[in-house]
Amino acid sequence: MAEIEKQLTEEEQQELIAKYDPEAGTRKLTGMLGYIAFFGLLAFSLFQLYTAIFGVFTAQIQRTVHLGFALSLIFLLFPANRKKQKTGRFQITWYDGILAVLSIGVGSYWPLFFDDLVMSVGRLSTLDFIVGAIAILLVLEATRRAVGLPIMIIAVIFVLYGLFGQYMPGFLSHRGLTLERLVQTMFFTTDGILGTPLAVSSTFIFLFLLFGAFLIRTGVGQYFNDLSIAVAGRRIGGPAKVAIFSSALQGTISGSSVANVVTSGAFTIPMMKNLGYKKEFAGAVEAASSTGGQLMPPIMGAAAFLMVEFIGNGITYWDIAKAAAIPAILYFAGIWIMTHFEAKRIGLRGLTKEEMPSRKEIFSKIYLLLPILTIVVLLMAGVIVTHAALYSILVAILVSLINKETRMGPKEFVLALVEGARTALGVAAATAAAGIIVGIVTKTGLGLKLANGLVDLAGGYLIPTLMLTMIAALILGMGSPTTANYVITSTIAAPAIILLGVPDLSAHLFVFYFGIIADITPPVALAAFAAAGVAGAEPFKTGVDSAKLAIAAFIIPYVFVLSPELLMIDTTWYELVWVILTSVLGMIAIGAAIIGYWMRKMHWLERIVNIIAGLLLIYPERISDITGLIIFVAMFALQFIWKRDNDQKNKPNMSVES
């Protein structure tokens, strides 16, 4: 009998998250420093709640206070070098203390000197220049600590481009910004650090992260696992389908692919391995599913909130969530299909009745989903995003009171506020660094230059432009958070797609998708590597398997660019039904080909034919759909005839719920 795989302890989970997710690698401060950090985080959340309830301050004040809180707490909680992290009496270095104090000064500068700064009309005093320069350096260092080196390097490259653009070749050349003009743009206008990305972080994103923290405190995260077992546990290869269902739900309360992988995977990966899945495949299922959690409405990744501001034109968050719904369902359907065929290929069963928890007990707690239902209804009703998040937090607190096990007392309420603020630190740093990038792109006109250059490189054709954009998003996403990746690609690559007549929403969702799945695309696939850590698997092979399972994410963005009907843009219900039907059939054909099994093991030639049929079905054009459908039906008929003949020769086994 195989050795029973044990689940990770909570401490082991935190170690893995910290290893693969820079935003989670905080110090564990004790004593006076611990109290300072604790009450700093609490004050951060209280400030954000106050402005959400009573109205935000003037843009510069709201954003600099938000930035000051984030920077000072990052220098307290995130070590400069994790390998040399101090654990003794003095848990921070002397320069961490200086950087934290400077951060408080930077965060206080606009509130203290607002009138003078407004009246100066862009003229900087010596003090202004020093404070602005310090702000830029603090943002870069905080980003390195809390988010990772890649995004900091990209921001530095853009700063250097802004200063020395006159030395660049060809269309990349520009007049160059003086150091004073650079500092003025970055900190004394709303085009740089204090720009749109930080504006969204200081309002919408923070509240939704806080909402997620309250959901975790009410036990919703564990309930997602229990509900997933009740729904999918008894099906063929049940634990893998539990992982898919659970991760899709977990994405509503976790903004991190790595955190989703470890918290959900600590529960699902051992189940999959015990049932008989190979450890690399088990890790890949969890990585692909958890990464897709950020694609699943109603609460998507933080970048989705930025999309509202970047697209503009009256678009709402609900418009984006609604448009993303069908592609997200197709993404998870693709993973479900492939895990089903893999389970059939190696003869895996579902969980037995004895292994299942009580469905009656699980469904008796369905009220725990009320906060999520509340936020969906409010967004549909057109309630502004900040109010929708506030009301949903209130509902989460009220729901927790129903059951003694989940009841939130004052202690749990305060801890939820602290954890919500802690989660927001990395996002604040990433959006501030992204503001530097956007500011340089705006001031130098780089965005339009690169968009035109990308289109010229692709010969003016849409598909090659999409492929180049995909490659750029995947490369930029290696080790970078989705938020920063989206900001860069939406300002540089998305305009190239829009130039070719693609709707804004389709173009932005295209780069959004590939920024997210960079987390499971080798050679740097942080979510897949974290899953390999949980599974005890080989990281690179887990990454390759993750990319295979997420094949839908590499195809679907092309579909909704070529056929906006999938996003419910200017379409009728029957066109939408046809696109969904052909896309699902296409995913079945491709999924069977990748796994090499449908109703029996497939010959390599059959697999090639199935891939062709799948691509024809997915490509949104009527002739290709009909051609693909004919091939699909023919291949299905061959598989069915073989199964019927085989069943006649062999005694049929007890059917298992699929």
N, C-alpha and C positions, 0 to 999 in steps of 0.2 A: 504493500500500500504506500502511495506517495506520502511524503512528509507534509503535514498540514502547515500551510503558510500562515504565519502570524501577522496581525495588523500592526502598523507602526504606533508607538506611543505618541502622545501629544508633543512631548519634548523632541522626539525624533522627527516628527512632522515639521516643527519649527526650525530645526537645524537644516532640513532639506530646503525649506522655503528660503531661508536666509542664504543658502549656498547658491541657489540659482536665480533668486529674485533680489536684485540690489535694494529695492525699496523696503525689503523686510529685514535687512541685516542691521538692526539697531542694537545699541548697547543696552545692557540691563543695569541701569543705574540704581544705586541704593543710597541710603542716608539722605543728607540734605540735597544732594544733586538729584536724587530720585524724586524728592518732593518738588523741586523746582521744575523738573521736566513734566511731572504729573500735572501740576497746577498750570503750567504753561499750555499743555495740550487742552486741558479743561477750559482755560480762558479763550483759547483759539476757537473751540466749538461754540462757546457762549457768545463770542463776538459774531460769529457767522449766523447763529440763530437769531440774535438781536436784529441784525440787519435784514434777515429774511422776513422777520415778523413786522418790523417797524419801518422798513425801507432802507435801501443801501445809501451810503454816503456818496458824495461827489466821486466820480470815477477814479481820480488820482489818489484820493484818500482811501477809498475802499480797497483798491488794489495794492497800495503800498503797505497798509496795515496787514493785509493778508500775506503779502510777501515777507514783511518783517517777522511775523509769527513763524512762518514756514522756515525761513533761513536760520533764525536763531535756534529753533528746535532741532533742525537738521544738524547744526554744528555741535549741539549737546548730545544728540542721540546716535549720529552716524560717525564712526571713527574715520580718520584720514586714511588709515591702513588697517584693514580688518585683521590681517595676520598678526599685527602687533597691537591689537586691541587691549587696552588696559583693564584689568579686573580687580586691581587692588584698591587701596584707600582713595587715591586720586584717580578717578576713573576717566577723567578727561585731561587733555594736555593743556598747558598754559595758553597755547595759541588757539585751541578750541574755544576757550573762554573769551579771548580777545575777539575772535570772529563772531561769536554769539553777541557780544556787546555792540560790535560794529553793525551787525544785522538789525539790532533794535534801533540803532541810530538811523540807519537807512529807512527802516519802516516808519520812523517818527518824523522824517524830514518834511514830507509833503503836508501832513496834518499841522505841523508847527509853523511852517512858513508858506502856507497855501496862498495867502493874499499877495505876498511879495513875489512868489514864483509866477503867479498869473500876470501880475503887472509888469514883470520884466520882459515879457513878450519875446522869449527865446534868447535873451542876452544872459549869459552865464557869469556869475561872480566866481572868484577863485574857490570859495567854499562849495558852490554848486558843482563846479567841475570835479573837485576832489570827491564829493559825496557820490556823484554819478559814476565816476570811474571805479570807486570802491564797490558800488552796487553791481556793476558788470562783473567784476572779479569774484564777488561773493556768490553771484548766481552761477557762474561757471564752476566754482569749487563745490558748491552745494549740489549741483547737478551731478558732478563726478561722484560724489559720495552717495547720494540717495538714488540715483537713476543708473549711473554707469558711465564708463569712459567714452563709448562710441558717440553718444549725443553731445557730450562736452566737446569732443574733437571736432565734430561737424560745426558746432556753434563757433568755435575758435576759427575754423577755416573761413566761415562767412564773415567774421569780424575782420580777418586779414584781407579778404576780398574787398570789403568795404573801404579799407584804408589804402590798399595798393592796387585797386582795379585798373589804374591807368597803365600798369605794366602787363596786363593780361592780353593774350592774343585775340585777334579777330573780333567776332561779335560779343565776346565776353568783356571787352574793354569798356571802361567808363572813366569819368573824370577823377574819381577817387574822393573819399570823404576826409576832411581834416579830423584830427583827434577830437577837437572841441565839438565839431558838428556831430561826430559819432556819439559822443557822450550825451549831447543834448537830445539827439533822436532817441537813444536807448532809454533814458530815465526821465526826461522832462517833456515828453510827448506821449501820446497813447498809440504810437506806431511801433514801439520797441518792446522793452520788458513789460511795460504797463499796457500792452496792447490787448487785442481780442482774446488770445489764448488764456492769459492770466485773468481777464475779466470773467471768462466762463468758469475758470477754476474757483474764483472768489465768490461765485453765486451758485450756479446750477450744480456743478460737479461736486462741490463740497457737501451739499445737502443730500445728494444721492448716495455718496459714500457714507454719510451719517445714517441714512436710511438702511443701508446694508449692514452697518454695525448693530443697529437696533434689531434687525431681523435675526442676526446671529445670536444675539443675547436672548431672544425669545424662543430659540431652539428650532427655527425654521430650516436651518442648514441640515440638521440631523433628520428633520421630518421629510425633506426632499429625498434623502436616502431611503427612508422607510417607505415613502409613497412609491418610489421607483421600483422597489422590490415587489410591492403589492401589484403594480401594473405589469411589470416585465419579468419578474423573477422566474415564472414557470415556463417561459417560452424557450425555444431551442437556444442553447448557449446563453441562458438567462442572465448570468452576472455581467456579461459584456453589454447586454441591452439595458441592464440596470445602470451601468456606467454611463451610457449614452443619455438615457432619460434624466438621470441625476445631474449630470454635468450641464445639460441644457437648462435645467432649473437653477443650478448653482450659479450660473452666469448672471442671474438677476441680482445676486448679492455680493459677487466678487468681481472686482475690476482687474484682477490679475490672473493670467493664464496659469502661471506657476502655482499660485496659491490655490486655485481651483483644482489643479492636478493633484497636489499633495493632500489637501483636505478630503477631497472626494476619493482620490486614488488609494489613500490609506485604507479605505473601506472596500473599494471595488476590486482593486488589483489582486489582493490575496484571494478573493472569491473566484476570480477568473482563473488564477493559477491552480487553485485547488480543484476546479472543475476539469482542467486539462488544457487550457490555452497555453501556448508557449509564452515565456515571460516577456520577450520582446513585443509579441503581438498584444499581450495584455496591457503593457505600458503604452503601446501605440494607440489602442482604443481609448484609453483614458486621456492621453495627450491631445488627440484629435478632437475628442468630445469637449474637453475642458476649454481648449482654445476657442472652439466654436461658441462657447457660452457668451462671448462678447458680441457675437453676431445675432443673438437671439433677443428680440423684443420681449417685453416692453422696456427693459432697462439694459441698454447695450453698453459698450465700452465708453470711457470718458470722451473719446474722440467724437462720438455721435453728437454730443452737446456742442462741440466746436463746429460741427458740420452745419448746425442751425445758423450760426453767426457767419460762417464763411460763405455759405450759399446765398443767404439773405433772400430777397425777393418775396418776403412774406411767408417763407416756409416755416413750419412749426416742427417741434420735436416729434409730435404725433405723426406728421407727414412722413418723417424719416423712418420711424418705427413701423408704420404701416407698410411702407415700401420695402422694408427689409424683412418682413414676415415670411413671405413665400420663399425667397432665396435661403433664409435660415432653415426653414422646414426641409427644403430640398437637400441642404448640406447634411443635416442630421439623418435624413432618409438614406443618403448615400452611405454613411457610416453604418447605419442599421442594416442595410442590404448586405454589405460586405461581411459584417460580423456574422450575419445569419448564414451566408454561404460558407464561411470558414467553419462555423460550428457544424454544419451539415457535412462538410468535407472530412472533418476528423471525427465525426460521430459523437458530438457532445450533446448532453441532455440539458434540460432546465432544472431548476431547483425542485426537489420533491415537496409534497405537502407538509411533511414533517420539518423540512428545512425552512419553510416559509413562516414569517411572523403572522400574527393574527390580523387578517384584513379588516375585520370588524373594528379592532382597536385602532388601526391606522386611519381608517376612514372616519372614525369618530372625532379625529383631530383636524379634519379638513378646514376648520375655521382658521387655522394658522396661515392659510393662504389669503385671508381677507385683506391684509395690507397690500399685497401685490395686485389683487383684484381692484382695490381702491385706486391705486395709482393708474391702472389701465383706464378705468372709467373716467377719472378726472382728466387725464390727458385727452381722451376721446371727446370729452365735453368742452375742451378748449380752455380749461383752467391753466393759468400760467405755471410753468414748470416748478418754480420755487414753492408756490403754494401747494401744488400737488404733492411735492416731496414732504412738506411740513404736515399736511393732513394725513399722509400715509404713515409718517413716524408716529403721530398721535394714535392712529388706528392700531399700529403694531404694539404700542404700550397697552392700550385697552384690551387687545386680544390676549396679551400675555397674562392678564389678570384672571382669565377664565379657568385656567388650570394651575394648580399649586406648583407643579413641576416647572412651569415656564414663567411663573409670576415674577415681574420685575419690581424690586424694591428700590429705595433710594440709591443703594450701593451699585446695583446693576445699571441703573439709569446713568449714574456718573461714569461708570466704566465704559458704557456704550459711547458716551460723549468723548472720552479719552481715546478709545480705539478708533472712532471715526476720524478724529483729528490726526492720529498717527498715520492712518491710511492715506490721508490727503497730502502728507508732506512731499512724497515723491512726485505726485501729480502737480503740485504747485511749482516744484523745481523744474520739472519737465516743461510746463507751460511757459515759465519765465524764460527758459533757454530757447524755447520755440519762438517766443516773442523777439528775441535777438535776431533769429534767422529771418523771420517775417519782416522785421524792420529793415534789414539789409536788402532783402529782395525788393521791398517797396521803394527804397531810396535809390537803388541802382538800376531799377527796371529789369532786374535779372529774370524775373518770372516770365515776362513776355518773350525775352530773348531766348531763354531755354525752351519755352513752348514752341516757338518758331523753329528753333534748331532741331528739336525732337521730331517735329513734323517733316522737316526737310530731310532728316536722316532716314525717316521711314518712307521717303518718296511721296509723301502726301496721302498715303493709304492708311485706312483706319486700323486694320488688323496688325500690321507691323508696329504702328504707334502704340497700340494696346500692349503688345508684347514687350516693347522697350520700357513702357511705363511699369509693367508687372515686374520686370527685372530690377528696375530702380527701387521699387517699393520693397521687394524682398531683400535687396542688399542693404538698404537703409534700415530695415527692420531687424537686422542681425544684432541682437543684444540691446536694441533700443526699445523703449516703451511705445505702445501703439499711438499714444497721444502725440508724441514728438514726431514719429514717423508720418502720421497723417498730416500734421501741420506742414512738414517739408514737402511731401508729395502733392498735397492739395494746392500749394502755392507754386510749385515748379512743374509737376507732371500733369495734374488734372487740367490746367488750361490748354495743354496741347490736345487733349481729347476733345475738349469743348470747342476748340477752333475748327474741328472737323464735323461740327454739327450735332454732337451728342448732348442730350439734356444735362444740365448741371448736376442733378441728383444722381443720375446714372454714373457720371464721371467721378463724382466724389465717393460714391459707394464702391466703385471699382478700386480706387487706391486704398480705401478703408479696408476692404477685404484682404488685399495682399499685404497690407501692413500688419494685420492680425495673424495671418497664417505664416508669416515669417517666423513665428515662435515654434513652428513644427517643421520648418524647412531646413535641412542640413545645408552647409556644415555647422552653422550655429543655430541650434534649435532648443532654446532654453526650456520650453515646456516639455519637449520630448526627453531631454536630459534629466529633468526632474522626475518624470515618470519612470525612466530607467533606474534612477536612484531608489524609488519606491519598490520597483519590481526586481531589483538586483540583476538588471539586464545590461546588455552592451549598448552604450548610449547611441552610437552612430546608427546601428541597425534599427534601434527603436525609432530614431528620427526618420529613417527611410520608410519604415512601416507606417509611421504616422502620416507622412506625405502621401503614401499610397491610399490610406483610408480616407484622407481629406481630399481626394482627387476632385470631388464635387466643387470644392472651393477654388480650384484652379480652372474650372470650366464655367461655373454659374456666372461669375462676373462678366465673361464674354457674352453670355446669353442675354443678360439684362442690359448690356450696352447695345447689342444688336437688335434686341427686342424689348423695349421698355415696358411692354405689357406685363412682364414678370414683376415689375415694380408697381403695377396698377396705375401706370401713367397713360392717360388717353386711350383707354381700352374698354371693350365691352366684356360682359361676363363670359360669353362663349369663347372669345379669343383667349381670355385668361385661363379658362378650363382646358382649352386645347394645348396651350403652352405648358401648363402644369403636367398634364397627362403625358405628353411626349417627353418632357424632361425626366419624369419619374421612370418611364419605360427605358429611356436612354441610360439612366443611372443603373437600372437593373442589368442591362446588357453589359455595360462597362464594369460594374461591380463583379458580375459573374466571370468576366474575362480576366480581371486582375487576380481574383482568388483562384481561378482555374476550375471552378465547380459550379454547376447549376443544379441539374437533377442527377448528374453524374460527373465524373472527372472529365474535363474538356481537353481535346487535342489542341495543340498549339495553333493549328489552322482555324479551328472553331473560335478560339480566343481572339484571333485577329479579326475574323468576320464579325464577332460580337462587338468589338471596339468600333469597327466601322459603322455598324448599325446604330450603336449608342451615340456616336458623334453626329450622325445624320439626323437622329431623332432630337438631339439637344439643339442642333443648329436651327435657329428660328426662321425657317423658310418652308413654305408649304410643300414644294416638290421634294426637298430633302427629307421632310417629315414622312411623307408617304413612302418614299423609297426605303427609309430606315424602318418604317413600320412593317413593310412587306418582308424585309430580311429578318426582323425581330420575330414575326409570327412564324416564319419558316424555321428558324432556329429553335423556337419554343416547341414547335410541333415535333421536331426531331428528338428533343429532350423528352417530351411527353410520351412519344411512341416507345422510346427506349425504356422509360420508367414503367410503362404499362406491361411491356414484354417481360421485363425483369421481375415485376410483381407477380406475374403469372407463374414464373419459374420458382420463385421463393415464397415461403410463407410470410405474409405481411406482418410486420411488427406492430406493437401497440402504437397508435398515433400519438405524437407529442404536440402540444399546443405550440404553434410557430409564432 
